[in-house]
Amino acid sequence: MTAALLRSTPRLSRMAANSTKVLLCDPSAISFPLTSDEPTITCPATLHSLHQAANQLRDLHPVAFPTETVYGLGALALDPLASARIFTTKGRPSDNPLIVHVSSFSMLHSIVPSTFTLPNTYEVLMQHFWPGPLTLLFPSHPTIIPSIITANQPTVAIRMPSHPVARALIAITKAPLAAPSANSSGKPSPTRADHVFRDLNGKLGIILDGGACDVGLESTVVDGLQPDGNIRVLRPGGVTVEDITRVLRQDMSISGTPKVLVHRRDYADEQMEIAPTTPGMKYRHYSPAVPVTLLLTVSPPSAGTQSLHITSYLESLRTKYASCPLKIGVLTPTDSPLGRRDLTIKGVECQRFFLGATSDPSVTAQRLFDGFLTLEQAGVHLILIEEINEVKEGLAVMNRVRKAASEEIYVRC
């Protein structure tokens, strides 16, 4: 059924839009009263934009909208045809599942099995991080959630976004939305409306422009359904492992506090990587149109491997590439050894994009994809990005960087 849906959607996708409209939405004009699942919207223009987008969604067309993480490409999650159009618009592999976004707890309860009881761990995590950049795995209701959403897996990934525009759009549409990042499959995720427009103009009807995304990386995905009760972080993201660990220890008894295990760091699951239960686990992602090389300046060289001095490395690139001058994009923290170093080399033009201070990896996370896309648009021939420590948001940053990079080189300054 999924393959047939994907084959049937190109004609419908061409009907969606010849030219994409960008509609402004003011997040500050949207609020959610504590006693209601419906938003209060004080700006008529924002309300009009949201209703136009909701109408597109009800007509089974995808819409791009801001979330606190990255811009999402949304479609009705419970309609197989609408969801299939996400895959054709992005060029996304059909075995890469989608995250379902809800606007309220009542909407959540309407799509999960009535026999499912929330684990205590989920109650704690939802209390602290919903709405927010945390995705949780739930048992999939086979008669409600289309198989195209789950890639035929028995679980479904669900989150409640905190961005006012995203949450209001879902509430006004009165339906959960499936929404991966609003970019062509494999490219860096967009964090501004103009990123989406440059990539997908003409492939969808509406982009809601709610400004730059605060987090800048996708949500953290957690599986708390395993028999041992432990929390497995399948994809690091906007909620840090440290914060997850902290709230579980804070709100659960010492004897009942589960372990927090990070995939590929603390455990391996080859079967899940072959048939993933959540996005971002199987395919290469986040790659701009030019090669990306990770410069390892934090990790010590492995046995038998020597590090290159940065000057020697840049000179080797000048020899390798025929372009003159060679244009290199360089992503570094502002205060790292590489960030402070003069990179003037004859025949090489280095264009820097700073990622904030090493002491605040949340800024690096917020700027990462913007840096990739800005340097790509500037016409560089390749991009170098400096390694950062894998603590707090740094874990998610390095997860994305390693997926984007085609090469890793040990360098010293």
C-alpha angles and dihedrals in degrees: 000000000000093000091050091051092051091050092050098053107069092078090048091046091056088054091055099073145337091190124023120232120217111210121192120232124186109217091195089063092061127078137161117221113225090238098049140059090209122089126239110224119189100180114078093202092053091048090050092050091050092050092049090052092046090053090053090051093049088051086058095251121133120245129197117225139165124260128178089259108041135322111287133213102222135195135159104291095205095051112080094202094050091047092048089060090064088062095049094045092052099033086237122171111251093231092062106095125222132232116238116221123208131186100211145017090250089058089049092052090049093063105038123076112278089227093060116107117201112244114237088246091059091049090055094045094046091048091056104031108028120123088035149076097310124110120195129197117237133179107271118241101228095208095046108035113061115232090237088069095053098033085237093301121139093238134063127208114228135178140169111226120220097208106110094223094050095046093044092049091054092047094048091046087050091217137089114258129219106218130172119174114302099244140093108281113276097018126111113282115257119246097179133045092244089058088058094045094052091051106036105024108145094016096086137024106232140027116188108214110210097157130257120338115253100216100035097200131075123268125282110255118214132188112201097160100092120116094246091062093231123140115244118198103211094178125013114224146128096349110059125229087236091057093047091051092046097053094044091052091044098050103031130063116264092244092049100044110119126221117258108223125188118213113248091006101061103012143005130228112181094175092056091050089055092047105020123202093204139030124270098038107093112031135054108264145178096034121150120215092266128062118276123210123192113220109212106213100144104044116072115243114267119248112295093013123113127201121236124226108249092239092054091047094052090048090052089053091052088055093045096051120060094208115108118227094026109217113213126183113213123198112193140144112264095242103036121112089255092044091056096042125103106241098189108145125164110253093015127098113197117198112194128210111188120219100199130258122330088236092064112050090171088074090049089052092050093050102038102091092035087055093052092048096042093052092045090053090048089064102245117166095223141355128232119197126189121230119247131196114279096234128118108338088354089080091060092042093055091044089059095040094053090051092049098045121087092191140028122206130183109228137171131202 
